Amino acid sequence: MKKIDLNCDMGENIPGEKSNFDEEIMPFISSCNIACGFHSGHPKLIERTIKLAIAHQVKIGAHPSYNDRENFGRISLQIDRDVLMAEIRYQICALKGMTESFGAVLHHVKPHGALYNDMVEDRVLAEDFVKLVKEIDPNLKVYTLAHSQVMEVCAKLGIIGVNEGFADRRYDELNKLRNRTLPGAVLHNLNEVLDQVELFLEQKVQLYSGKIEAVKIDSICLHGDTRGAVELSKNISQFLSEKNVEIAAVI
């Protein structure tokens, strides 16, 4: 039986909502990336999400970002590298400590938003980030865009890198997501999302241009901050089951 990890960004505040959809989505995934409070979330929400993950036997990851709640961490910030690394260390260690206080283990780290994209473009930033993760815990995995240079950095530094694909995002290039501000960047149609998931299972991806590229995907990402996310998680889970694919975290 094939296996694929299904991960979701969680522990985030949703504007206009009293709560998010983490509880509804958690039964359908195998790993989660919990916001550390710098782009979204707060200690009580982090605690709640950790407890939900433990209850559903979902692997827990830290989701650190630039210190920028105003822009949800989706804007690149030009700040002193020492400051940035200290802020990232603080976020990961806070999530790690809270997770361990409940008897669980932090499984991975996945940078959020602009930090994620900047690491794909900036090799020095990627190396600084991965070195920091290794200092904190060499057993931690790093989730990053499949076939990006971050995977090369992980291999070089002896950290397990996890090739990630996005179920609801279109690609301009094999290792470059289409900018959210451009037409067709986000997939809203369920059939389009499932088509993309099926291609991932075949180790392929269709670019915005229509070209098909070979790709290796270890983990498929869902975004948990929209109303459609609950139904999307159910549908993807059912689709994978029908394809005889086991949803399981990267070990």
N, C-alpha and C positions, 0 to 999 in steps of 0.2 A: 504494500500500500504506500502510495506517495504521502509525504508529509509537507505541510507548509505552516509557517507561523502567521498568525493574524494578530496584528498589534493595533492599538488605538491610543491616541493622545487624550489624556484624561486629567481630572482634577482641575478643570478650568471653569471659571465663572462664565455664564452666558448672559449677555445683556438682556434685561427685561424678564429674566426667569428667576424663580426662587431657588431652583436647583438645576443641575445639569442632567445628562442622560446616562451617566456612568453605570448606575445600578441596572438599567434596562439592557445595556450593551454588554456588560461584563460576562454573562453566561455564554456568549458566542465567540469570545476571543481567547487567545492563549498567552498574550503578553500585553502590558500596558505601560505607557510613558506618562508619568505623573508630573504635572507642572510644579515647579519649585517655589512659586510665589513672585518671581521677578517679571514674568509677562502676564501671569494670571494665577489665581488660586490664593489660598491662605492656609495657615496651619490646621485649622479645624477641617477644612475640605481635604487637605492632604491626608490627614488621619483617617477620615471617612473612606477615601479611595483606597488606601492601603488595606484597611479592614475588608473592604469589598473584594479586593484582589485575593487576599488570603482565603476568604470564604469560598471563592470560586476557583481556587488553585491556579490563578493567573500569575505569571511571572511579572515581577515589579521592576520598572526602570525609572531612572531620573530623567527629567526633561528640562534641562537648564537652558537659559536664554540670555540675551542681552537684558540689562536692567532697564526695561522700557514698557511699563504697563500701558502707557498712553497709546502706543502703537501696536500693542499685543505682540511685541517682540519681532515684528515683521519688517522693521527698518534697520539697515546696517548702521552701526554706530562706530564712529572713529574715537576710540578712547584708549588711554594708556594700556598697553598689553599686560602690565603687572596688575593693574586694577581689574581688568577683565578676567584674568586667570584666578585672582583671589575671589571674585564674585562667582565664578563657575565652581571653584572648589567648595565655597560656602554652600551653594545650592545642592551639589551632589552629596556632600557630607551630611547636610541636614536631612535629605531624603533617606540616605543610607542609615543614619542613626535612628530615625523614626521607624523605618522598616524593621531594623534589628530589635528595637524595643518591643515589638509585637511578635518576636520569635521567628521572623522571616529573613530572607537574604536578598539584598539588591542584586538583580540579575544583569542589568545593562544600563547604559547611558545613551540617550539619543538627544542631540542638540535640537533646539527648537527654531523654527522660522528662519529669520535672516542669518542667525548664527550657523544653522545647518547649511544654508546655501553658500555662505561666505567660506566655509571650510572646504566646500567642493571646488571653489575658485582659488583659494589662498592656501598653498601647501604649507607655508610656515605656520599659519594659524592652525591648520589641521594637525601638524606635528606637535605644537604646543598643547593642544587640547588632548590628544591621545596620550602624550607623556604624562599629563596631569592625571588622567583617568588611571593610568598604570601605577602612578605613585599612590593613589588612593586605594586601589585594589586591582592587582594584575589579573584577577579572575573576572573582572567586569568585561562585558562585551560592548562594542560600540556599533550602534545602528546608524547606517549612512546610505546615501543614494547608491544603488547598485552600479558597479563599474566606475565609480568615481575615484579620484586620487586618494581619497580618505581610506579606501580599502587597501591601497598600496602602502600607505603610511602605517596602518594597523599591522599588516604583515611584516613590515620592516621593524616595527617596535615590539613585536611579539604579543600583540593583543588580538583577540578574535574580532574580526569585523563581520557584520551581518549585512548582506546585500538586501536593501529595501526597495520595494516597488510600491507605487501609489495607485490604489484602485480607482480613485476619483480625480486623478490629475493627468493631463496630456503632456507629452514630452516633445520638446523642440529637437533635442538631440538625445542620443543614448544616455548620456550622463548630465542632462540639463532639462529640468522641468520648465514648461511654458509659464511665463510670468502671469500671475493671477489677474493683472490688469488687461491682458490681451484676450480677444475672443477665443472661445473654445478651450481655455486653460483648465477649467473645472468641468468635470463630467457630472451632469445632473440626471441624465437618463439611465434608468436601471439596466437596460439592455446593453448600453455602451459600457457601463461599469463591469458587468458580467463578462462581456466580450474581452475586456482588458484583463480581467482575472484569468480567463481561460487561456489567453495568450501567455500570461506569466507562467502558467502551468506547463506550457509547451516551450518555455524558455525563449519567449519572443516578446517584443513590444512594438506597437504601431505608433510611429511618430505623427505629429500634427500634419506633416507633409503627405502622410499616407505610406511612407516607406516602412518596411518591416525590418527590425534589427534583432539580432540574437542577444539575449540577456539572461543572466542567472539571478533568480530571485529567491532569497531565503525567507523573507518576511513581507507580507502585504499589509500596508497601512490603511487604516480608516481614520477619518476625522470625527471626533465625538462631540463637536460643538454646534451641530446643526440638527434641526428637528428630524430630517430625513435619515439621520445616522442610525437610529434604532432599527427601522425597517431595512436599511441597507445592510446592517450587520446580520440581521436574520436571514436575508436573502443570500448574502455571500456565504454564510455558514451552510445553508441548505444546498446551495449550488455546489460547494466543495464536497459535501456529503454525497450528493448524487453522482459526483465524479469519482467517488471512492478515494477521496483525499482526506487524510487525517489532519485536523487542526492541532498543531503541537509546537511549543516553543523551541527555539534553537538551544540545544544543550551544549 
